[in-house]
């Protein structure tokens, strides 16, 4: 569990291989659920992680990462998989 704190000036980033494929964010009684498909037996960036949370004194970011994929010009990820 992470808590964003406006009094902390140093940014912080946490990354994991989130095999469950979900994260949640609770803010002032509102719950946001982020779901994504973690894929097995593929290469992920940033030391093999599929999820990152970044925070600083004014924001918190929830980021799911896709596997490393070579895309041709004008292609998208779904065409490549």
C-alpha positions in Angstrom: 0.0 0.0 0.0 1.3 3.4 -1.0 0.0 6.8 0.2 0.7 10.0 -1.7 1.7 12.8 0.7 1.9 16.5 -0.4 4.5 17.1 2.3 7.0 14.7 0.7 9.1 16.5 -1.9 11.1 13.5 -3.2 9.5 11.5 -6.0 9.0 7.8 -5.6 8.4 5.0 -8.1 7.6 1.3 -7.3 7.4 -1.4 -10.0 6.3 -5.0 -9.8 5.5 -7.9 -12.0 1.8 -7.7 -11.2 0.6 -11.1 -12.2 -2.8 -10.5 -10.7 -3.4 -7.8 -13.3 -5.2 -5.2 -11.0 -4.5 -2.2 -8.7 -6.8 0.1 -6.8 -6.7 3.8 -5.8 -8.8 5.2 -3.0 -9.2 9.0 -2.8 -11.7 10.8 -0.7 -14.1 7.9 -0.6 -13.8 7.2 -4.4 -12.4 3.9 -5.5 -10.7 3.5 -8.9 -9.9 -0.1 -10.1 -7.4 -0.5 -12.8 -7.4 -4.0 -14.5 -5.0 -5.2 -17.2 -3.8 -8.5 -18.6 -0.4 -9.6 -17.3 1.1 -11.9 -19.9 3.4 -14.7 -18.9 6.5 -15.9 -20.8 7.1 -12.5 -22.5 9.6 -9.8 -21.9 8.5 -6.6 -20.1 10.5 -3.4 -19.8 12.1 -1.9 -16.7 13.5 -5.2 -15.3 10.5 -7.3 -16.3 7.7 -5.4 -14.5 4.2 -5.0 -15.8 3.0 -2.3 -13.3 4.4 0.9 -11.9 3.2 3.5 -9.4 4.9 6.9 -9.5 4.2 9.7 -7.0 5.4 13.0 -6.0 4.1 15.9 -3.8 1.2 16.7 -6.1 0.2 13.5 -8.0 0.0 9.7 -8.0 0.2 7.7 -11.3 -0.8 4.1 -11.9 0.8 2.7 -15.0 0.4 -0.8 -16.6 3.2 -1.7 -19.1 2.9 -3.8 -22.2 5.4 -6.5 -23.1 8.3 -5.5 -25.3 6.9 -5.7 -28.9 8.3 -4.7 -32.2 5.8 -2.7 -34.2 5.9 -1.9 -37.9 5.0 1.6 -39.0 1.3 2.4 -38.8 0.7 -0.9 -36.8 -0.7 -1.1 -33.3 -0.1 -3.5 -30.4 -3.2 -5.6 -31.2 -2.1 -6.2 -34.8 1.3 -7.4 -33.5 0.1 -10.0 -31.0 
